[in-house]
Amino acid sequence: MAPTSMFPGFRARTVQVGDPGEDISIHCLYGGTGPALLLLHGYPQTHCIWHKVAPQLARHFSVVCADLRGYGDSSKPPGLPDHSNYSKRVMARDQVRLMRALGHERFAVVGHDRGGRVAHRMARDHRVAIERLCVLDICPTLTMYENTTMAFAQAYYHWFFLIQPAPFPETLIGHDPGYYLPWTSGGRHGNSNTYTDPAAIAEYERCFSTPEAIHASCEDYRASASIDLEHDRADLADRIECPLLALWGERGVVNRLFHPLADWSEVATDVRGKAVPSGHFIPEEVPSLLLDELLPFLARQ
C-alpha cells in the first residue's frame, strides 16, 4: 500500500462493497473533518495523484481518496463478457457504498480522468447523494467518442488500443509494463513528467504492473466503449442538476479538440469552469491552482 507519509494525518481502510456473494473491496485513505469529499483518480494511477492537495483539503473537509475498482489496492475481478462489472455504473456504486460505510450519505466528488467518468455516472445514478461534482480534464465519454477525429485518435490512441479483445492489449502491455507506464503517463502527452513525485511513480508502478491490474484497466476502457455508452445515451434527456465545475489543461487534448463548457452544458444544468495552465495531470502539475478553484466551489452552500 502507498506510504501514508504522502498523506499526513490520513488513515487507510479497505471496505467490502460487493453484492452478497461478491468479494469486492475498495481501498482508500481518509482524513480531515467537515463536509464529506470524495477524490477519484484516473488511468493509470491510484489515489496517490491527490497527495499534493488532499492534506490541504482535509483542513476543510472529511476527505476520502479512493482507488477505483481495478486500480491501486482495490479489487480487480476478471471482466465479464459484456464488461458490465467495469461499467461506470458499477464503479460509481462501489464508491457510494464506500462513502456510506465511512458514514457519509451525502458528499461532493472530484474526479480526474477515469475518476471523472465514474463521478459523472455517480451524479446521474445517485442524485440524492452527490452535492457537487468537479471533473478534471475530460468531456463526457459519449461526446468524445461521437466526435472522434484523426487528431483525437492519435492523441488518445489508448482508448482504441485497450478496447481490443483480451488478451491482445494485456499481452503487449504485460510484456514490459515498465516501458508502457511512463509513456502512457507522460510521454504521449508530450511532457517529461517532471512534476510527479518519485514516491508516487513507484506506487503507480507497483499497482499497475500485475496481470490483474492490466486486465482490469483494459476492462474499464472496454466498458466505456460499450455498456457505458448505452447508459449515457439512455440518460440524454435527464440532465444533472447539482453544481458542476469543469477544469481542463490548456496544453491538453481536451482543450485543443473539444469545448468543455458547452459539452458539459449538454448534460448538466449548472456548469462553470475554465482552462488552467497545465497538461492533463492537473492535481500533480498545478496543485495550488487546483486548490484555488476547488475551495470556493466546494464551500458554496
Steps between C-alpha positions, in 0.01 A plus 500: 500500500603860446719660765275695735778759529368637171167573677585629849215449745316254274412141584458202270192283474372228269123457481293215354253650251387206287156349477433190715740226396720745308843560650571858394690742722598863453815638657523860614677752719287737704564799722382844606174634636205681350273432203581180315711510184590204278805521269525255208811444288549413134695261278756357559529640851368454853379719783861623529431761234332706773793513742584864417146627572334256743673626818392857425146393417489304827518830689146570376349164408478134595705382205491149355760408236388171350640250251251416227400140439781350294764744621736549793424267789131460415360173362574400142246235397518339155284686250162358404423434131296823475752694718213600728695448821727785388218727386512846650162419655654216703818693576291794621294269720823371657595849606156593633505186714850587621387847605196362681723254686708797612187679623442736206155490341554826309827631362678694229715315249802606295613266222801515274501313168335157557396612845313787339308253286406300809400825674287601200307174523476535877334841462241341271428178692531637855357849478402519865852410611702737280504863609764637263698357211838604362652333193864548398617498138216302346187551299210252510600160365219488246595844368863403459430171321239654270740778399805286433742646245843393382656752741304356792577139404871581480508677835273253680612189315466297820120545491501282188789271592374398844152407374634230268396147603691333781772396526648712220569831682564316827771291336676794338490720811593210727812428296659820638271705728802698619538637146130552437413682822728807460389540141130493573545716812712771346660428167182490291407842644829645378653571839784360709286435808730700726206599721429153646655414834733197477305333782180536298670360189617199700147447625351521151755245381427264789126511448486491121753230418304185586298298246184560703547878498582516130193292416275705730608829344428362153155394621439855625554627146309213337202590716529867401480410132197274542267479798587848630392654169168318527447645847600849388271495198209389718554805722536771236172669591563485876756768584708518816373769736772528764763773446776381265850645473708403197872575493732399221861552399591768249765272350273195487303320233165597652584868459616456140227276366188546712287773661477405867252759626266449205541122512424477872208741461341240273474258792475730805300810590747688726845506342800721551875459448811600310832387358799502733867532397590132503488178306278204581611417856363809674522379865872433463596775257324803653375399848487856635290620207271201540447587866425861405217377280371216717475669838254775405296262284469238772430757773188645333177405668 
